[in-house]
Structure formats: C-alpha cells, structure tokens
C-alpha cells in the first residue's frame, strides 16, 4: 500500500514508503487512500444509482470493506481505484438484487412513492434522467468509467467483467445512441 501512497504524496508527509505494517501506519495509509479516492467512488456510485443517499451508503460500505480486507492482510493493489470501483459496483448490484427480491414480496396494486419527493430537481438531474432513459445501465456505466473517471480500457474491463474489446464496443454503441438523440447533447 505504501508504494502508491508514496507516489501520491509529497515527501514532507508523515507516511512514506518505509512505513511498516503497523496498525497506525495502516490507518494513516488508509486515510490517504480515502482522501484521494472518496470523490471518485462517490461520483461513480452516484452515476450508477442516481441517488445521493444511496451513493453515500455505497461509498461508505466500499471503504469499510477495503479497510477490513487490507487490515486482514489482503494484497493491496498497485492502483487501488479500479479495485474500489469494482467493489462499489458489486455493492450496488447486490442492493439492486435485494430491492428486486423485496419488491416481489410487496402486495400488488400499491403505487411506488415518488423518488426525491420534496427535493428540488436541478437541470442537471433532469438531463441525467433523460440520458439514463435512452442508455442501458451498462452503457451508462461504461461512459461514466471512461469519461468521468478517465480509466483505461483494461481497468474498465476488469471492473465490468468484460473484455477490452467489449469495452470499446460498448462505448461505441453508447455514443451512437447519444448521437441518435441530439436533444440530449449540449
């Protein structure tokens, strides 16, 4: 873990590449990891869920899982961001599956409460909802990873569980869908 932290920090910082595997060093390293990647994971989760509450929960659970795994001695990847985004994706998928099972248990005929009732809808969210209606979940996810997180095809392929050529194909199809809806493009 210290290797990537040493690359990401100034030499004046208290955490260096020579930090030992002590608990205090782990906590300090993890704090740096959290500060460096919290926004990346949150924005990715927000793009997946379109809910700030869900994105916050997923982000918190992602970092909790990472801390538990790495404090138990699991191998810390050289580049932790793809690992964190994969964990966030898996947590979001688990939540969707649980929600779908739970929805099947609810009595039929009840209306679903309005999402974001009482909250002001911004122009961005109206646009984002319109884009989400024309793109599939996978197309939206690949565009978020490519253009918002600026990840390489190999990292995106690892996160999404598809090949690199599959990533490029999915990006091309998503862009074609957006071009077919010029009213959505700025």
C-alpha positions as CSV (number, residue, x, y, z in Angstrom):
1,X,0.0,0.0,0.0
2,X,2.8,2.4,0.8
3,X,4.2,2.2,-2.7
4,X,1.2,4.0,-4.3
5,X,0.9,6.4,-1.4
6,X,4.5,7.4,-1.8
7,X,3.7,8.2,-5.4
8,X,0.6,10.2,-4.5
9,X,2.1,12.2,-1.6
10,X,4.8,14.8,-1.1
11,X,8.0,13.6,0.7
12,X,7.1,16.0,3.5
13,X,4.1,13.8,4.5
14,X,4.2,11.6,7.6
15,X,3.6,8.5,5.6
16,X,6.4,7.2,3.5
17,X,7.3,4.1,1.5
18,X,9.3,2.9,4.5
19,X,6.2,2.7,6.8
20,X,6.0,-0.7,8.4
21,X,2.8,-2.8,8.5
22,X,1.8,-1.4,11.9
23,X,-1.8,-0.5,12.7
24,X,-1.0,3.2,12.9
25,X,0.7,3.0,9.5
26,X,-2.3,1.2,8.0
27,X,-4.7,3.8,9.4
28,X,-2.5,6.6,8.1
29,X,-2.2,4.9,4.7
30,X,-5.9,4.3,4.6
31,X,-6.7,7.9,5.4
32,X,-4.7,9.0,2.5
33,X,-6.4,6.4,0.3
34,X,-9.8,7.7,1.5
35,X,-8.9,11.4,0.8
36,X,-7.5,10.5,-2.7
37,X,-10.4,8.4,-3.9
38,X,-13.6,9.3,-1.9
39,X,-14.9,11.6,-4.6
40,X,-14.1,9.2,-7.4
41,X,-16.0,6.4,-5.7
42,X,-18.9,8.6,-4.7
43,X,-19.3,10.1,-8.2
44,X,-19.2,6.6,-9.7
45,X,-21.8,5.3,-7.3
46,X,-23.9,8.4,-7.9
47,X,-23.8,7.7,-11.6
48,X,-24.9,4.2,-11.0
49,X,-27.7,4.9,-8.6
50,X,-28.8,8.4,-9.4
51,X,-29.4,8.9,-5.6
52,X,-27.1,10.8,-3.4
53,X,-28.2,8.8,-0.3
54,X,-27.6,5.5,-2.0
55,X,-24.3,6.8,-3.4
56,X,-23.2,7.8,0.1
57,X,-24.1,4.4,1.5
58,X,-22.4,2.5,-1.2
59,X,-19.2,4.7,-0.9
60,X,-19.1,4.2,2.9
61,X,-19.6,0.4,2.5
62,X,-16.9,0.3,-0.2
63,X,-14.3,1.9,2.0
64,X,-15.4,-0.2,5.0
65,X,-14.8,-3.4,3.0
66,X,-11.5,-2.1,1.7
67,X,-10.3,-1.3,5.2
68,X,-11.4,-4.7,6.6
69,X,-9.8,-6.5,3.7
70,X,-6.5,-4.7,3.8
71,X,-6.2,-4.7,7.6
72,X,-6.6,-8.5,7.5
73,X,-3.5,-8.6,5.2
74,X,-5.2,-9.0,1.8
75,X,-3.0,-7.9,-1.1
76,X,-3.3,-4.1,-1.7
77,X,-3.4,-3.5,-5.5
78,X,-0.8,-1.2,-7.0
79,X,-3.6,1.0,-8.3
80,X,-6.5,0.9,-5.8
81,X,-9.1,3.0,-7.7
82,X,-10.2,0.1,-10.0
83,X,-10.4,-2.2,-7.0
84,X,-12.6,0.4,-5.2
85,X,-14.8,1.0,-8.2
86,X,-15.3,-2.8,-8.7
87,X,-16.2,-3.1,-5.0
88,X,-18.7,-0.2,-5.3
89,X,-20.2,-1.8,-8.5
90,X,-20.7,-5.1,-6.7
91,X,-22.3,-3.4,-3.7
92,X,-24.7,-1.5,-5.9
93,X,-25.6,-4.7,-7.8
94,X,-26.2,-6.5,-4.5
95,X,-28.5,-3.7,-3.4
96,X,-30.5,-3.8,-6.7
97,X,-30.9,-7.6,-6.4
98,X,-32.1,-7.3,-2.8
99,X,-34.5,-4.5,-3.8
100,X,-35.9,-6.5,-6.6
101,X,-36.5,-9.5,-4.3
102,X,-38.1,-7.3,-1.7
103,X,-40.3,-5.7,-4.4
104,X,-41.6,-9.1,-5.3
105,X,-42.7,-9.6,-1.7
106,X,-44.8,-6.4,-1.6
107,X,-48.5,-6.6,-2.2
108,X,-49.6,-5.7,-5.7
109,X,-51.5,-2.5,-6.5
110,X,-49.6,-0.1,-4.3
111,X,-48.0,2.8,-6.0
112,X,-44.3,3.4,-5.7
113,X,-43.5,6.6,-3.7
114,X,-42.2,9.3,-5.9
115,X,-38.4,9.4,-6.0
116,X,-37.0,12.6,-4.5
117,X,-40.4,13.8,-3.3
118,X,-40.0,17.2,-1.9
119,X,-36.5,17.7,-3.3
120,X,-35.7,20.3,-5.8
121,X,-34.8,18.8,-9.2
122,X,-31.9,20.6,-10.9
123,X,-31.5,21.0,-14.6
124,X,-28.5,18.5,-14.4
125,X,-30.7,15.8,-12.9
126,X,-33.4,16.3,-15.4
127,X,-30.8,15.9,-18.2
128,X,-29.2,12.9,-16.4
129,X,-32.6,11.2,-16.1
130,X,-33.3,11.8,-19.8
131,X,-29.9,10.3,-20.7
132,X,-30.5,7.4,-18.4
133,X,-33.8,6.6,-20.2
134,X,-32.0,6.2,-23.6
135,X,-28.9,4.4,-22.4
136,X,-28.8,0.9,-20.9
137,X,-27.3,0.6,-17.5
138,X,-24.1,-0.9,-18.9
139,X,-23.8,1.8,-21.5
140,X,-24.2,4.5,-18.8
141,X,-21.7,2.7,-16.6
142,X,-19.0,2.4,-19.3
143,X,-19.4,6.1,-20.2
144,X,-19.0,7.1,-16.5
145,X,-15.9,5.0,-16.2
146,X,-14.4,6.2,-19.5
147,X,-15.2,9.8,-19.4
148,X,-15.8,10.8,-15.8
149,X,-13.2,8.6,-14.2
150,X,-10.8,8.6,-17.2
151,X,-9.9,4.9,-16.8
152,X,-8.1,2.8,-19.3
153,X,-9.9,0.1,-21.2
154,X,-8.1,-2.6,-19.2
155,X,-9.3,-1.1,-15.9
156,X,-12.9,-0.7,-17.2
157,X,-12.8,-4.3,-18.5
158,X,-11.7,-5.5,-15.0
159,X,-14.4,-3.5,-13.2
160,X,-17.2,-4.5,-15.6
161,X,-16.1,-8.1,-16.1
162,X,-15.9,-7.9,-19.9
163,X,-13.0,-7.9,-22.4
164,X,-11.2,-4.7,-23.5
165,X,-12.7,-5.0,-27.0
166,X,-16.1,-5.4,-25.3
167,X,-15.5,-2.1,-23.5
168,X,-14.6,-0.3,-26.8
169,X,-17.7,-1.8,-28.5
170,X,-20.0,-0.7,-25.6
171,X,-18.6,2.8,-25.7
172,X,-19.1,3.0,-29.4
173,X,-22.7,1.8,-29.1
174,X,-23.4,4.2,-26.2
175,X,-22.1,7.1,-28.2
176,X,-24.2,6.1,-31.2
177,X,-27.3,6.1,-29.0
178,X,-26.5,9.6,-27.8
179,X,-25.9,10.8,-31.3
180,X,-29.3,9.5,-32.3
181,X,-30.8,11.8,-29.6
182,X,-29.2,15.2,-30.4
183,X,-31.6,16.9,-28.0
184,X,-29.6,15.3,-25.1
185,X,-26.2,16.6,-26.3
186,X,-25.1,20.0,-25.0
